[in-house]
Amino acid sequence: MAEPRVLIVDDEPEFLESMGERLRNRDFLVDTAGSGEVALEKIQANIYDAIVLDLMMPGIDGMATLKQALAKKTDLQIILLTGHATLETGVEAIKLGALDFMEKPADLELLAAKIREGHTRRLELDAATREEAVREALKKYGW
C-alpha cells in the first residue's frame, strides 16, 4: 500500500514545519498550506488521503475551508485541529462531514492513526465509485 498523502493546513509556519517533519518521519507524504485559500487551491489540484486543517486562521477559517472543500470533493477526509475547541464546534464539524475533530497539541500517534483511517476510507470510497461505474457500464451495454 502506498504511503498516505496528507495536506497540513495551518497559519503558523513553525507548526507546519514541525508537524510536516514529524509526519514525514512516520512515512507520510506531506504537503502544506499556510491558509485556507492556498489549501483550497491545492485540494483542487491534488489528491490527498487526509487533510489536517486548523480551525482558527485569518482569511478563510477552518470551518469555511471545510465547507468549501467538501462542496468541491465530497470524498475528502478532513481532520480539524484546534487550540480553541468547543463541543458545539466539534459537533458542527462532524455534521458537515469532517472525519474527526482534535485539540492542539495533538497526540501524534492518534493523529497518525486518524490519517491512516482517512487513507483507508478514501480507498474504500474510490473502490465503491469504480464498482458503481462498472455496474452502470454493464447496464448500459446490457451485459
C-alpha positions as CSV (number, residue, x, y, z in Angstrom):
1,M,0.0,0.0,0.0
2,A,1.3,3.5,-0.9
3,E,2.1,6.0,1.8
4,P,-0.8,8.2,2.8
5,R,-0.7,11.6,1.3
6,V,-1.6,14.3,3.7
7,L,-2.1,18.1,3.5
8,I,-1.5,20.1,6.6
9,V,-3.2,23.5,6.7
10,D,-2.2,26.0,9.4
11,D,-1.3,29.7,9.5
12,E,1.6,29.1,11.9
13,P,4.8,28.3,9.8
14,E,6.6,26.7,12.8
15,F,3.7,24.3,13.3
16,L,3.6,23.4,9.6
17,E,7.3,22.7,9.6
18,S,7.3,20.7,12.8
19,M,4.2,18.7,12.1
20,G,5.3,18.1,8.5
21,E,8.7,16.7,9.6
22,R,7.1,14.5,12.3
23,L,4.7,13.0,9.8
24,R,7.4,12.5,7.2
25,N,9.4,10.6,9.8
26,R,6.3,8.3,10.0
27,D,6.4,7.7,6.2
28,F,3.6,10.1,5.2
29,L,3.8,12.1,2.0
30,V,3.3,15.6,3.3
31,D,2.2,18.8,1.6
32,T,1.5,22.1,3.5
33,A,-0.6,25.2,3.1
34,G,-0.4,28.4,5.2
35,S,-4.0,29.5,4.6
36,G,-7.5,28.2,3.7
37,E,-7.2,29.9,0.3
38,V,-3.9,28.0,-0.6
39,A,-5.4,24.8,0.8
40,L,-8.4,25.1,-1.5
41,E,-6.2,25.5,-4.5
42,K,-4.1,22.5,-3.5
43,I,-7.2,20.4,-2.8
44,Q,-8.5,21.2,-6.3
45,A,-5.2,20.3,-8.0
46,N,-4.2,17.2,-6.0
47,I,-5.5,14.1,-4.4
48,Y,-5.0,13.8,-0.6
49,D,-5.8,10.8,1.6
50,A,-6.3,13.1,4.5
51,I,-6.3,16.8,5.3
52,V,-5.3,18.2,8.7
53,L,-7.0,21.5,9.0
54,D,-6.5,24.2,11.6
55,L,-9.8,25.8,12.7
56,M,-8.6,29.3,13.6
57,M,-6.9,31.0,10.7
58,P,-7.1,34.6,9.3
59,G,-9.0,34.9,6.0
60,I,-10.9,31.7,5.3
61,D,-11.0,29.9,8.6
62,G,-11.0,26.2,9.0
63,M,-14.8,25.8,9.1
64,A,-15.3,27.8,5.9
65,T,-12.4,25.8,4.3
66,L,-14.1,22.6,5.4
67,K,-17.4,23.6,3.8
68,Q,-15.9,24.8,0.5
69,A,-13.5,21.8,0.2
70,L,-16.3,19.3,0.7
71,A,-18.6,21.1,-1.7
72,K,-15.9,20.5,-4.4
73,K,-14.8,17.0,-3.4
74,T,-17.2,15.1,-1.2
75,D,-14.8,12.2,-0.5
76,L,-12.2,14.3,1.4
77,Q,-11.2,13.0,4.8
78,I,-10.7,16.1,6.9
79,I,-9.4,16.2,10.4
80,L,-10.0,19.6,12.1
81,L,-7.3,20.6,14.6
82,T,-7.7,23.5,17.0
83,G,-6.4,25.0,20.2
84,H,-9.9,26.6,20.7
85,A,-12.1,23.5,20.9
86,T,-15.7,23.6,21.9
87,L,-18.2,20.8,21.9
88,E,-20.5,22.7,19.6
89,T,-17.8,23.4,17.0
90,G,-16.7,19.7,17.1
91,V,-20.3,18.5,16.5
92,E,-20.8,21.0,13.7
93,A,-17.6,19.9,12.0
94,I,-18.6,16.2,12.1
95,K,-22.1,17.0,10.9
96,L,-20.6,18.9,7.9
97,G,-18.5,15.9,7.0
98,A,-15.2,16.1,8.9
99,L,-13.6,12.8,9.7
100,D,-12.6,14.0,13.2
101,F,-12.0,17.0,15.4
102,M,-8.9,17.1,17.6
103,E,-7.4,19.5,20.1
104,K,-3.9,21.0,19.9
105,P,-1.4,19.9,20.9
106,A,-2.4,16.7,19.1
107,D,-1.2,13.3,20.2
108,L,0.9,12.5,17.2
109,E,0.2,8.7,17.3
110,L,-3.5,9.4,17.4
111,L,-3.3,11.9,14.6
112,A,-1.3,9.4,12.5
113,A,-3.9,6.8,13.2
114,K,-6.7,9.2,12.1
115,I,-4.7,10.0,8.9
116,R,-4.3,6.3,8.1
117,E,-8.1,5.9,8.8
118,G,-8.8,8.7,6.3
119,H,-6.5,6.9,3.8
120,T,-8.4,3.7,4.2
121,R,-11.8,5.4,3.9
122,R,-10.7,7.2,0.8
123,L,-9.5,4.0,-0.8
124,E,-12.9,2.3,0.1
125,L,-14.8,5.3,-1.5
126,D,-12.7,5.1,-4.6
127,A,-13.3,1.3,-4.9
128,A,-17.1,1.8,-4.4
129,T,-17.1,4.6,-7.1
130,R,-15.3,2.3,-9.6
131,E,-17.6,-0.6,-8.8
132,E,-20.6,1.6,-9.4
133,A,-19.2,2.8,-12.7
134,V,-18.7,-0.8,-13.8
135,R,-22.3,-1.6,-12.9
136,E,-23.6,1.3,-14.9
137,A,-21.5,0.3,-17.9
138,L,-22.8,-3.2,-17.7
139,K,-26.4,-2.0,-17.6
140,K,-25.8,0.4,-20.4
141,Y,-24.4,-2.3,-22.7
142,G,-26.9,-4.9,-21.5
143,W,-24.3,-7.3,-20.0
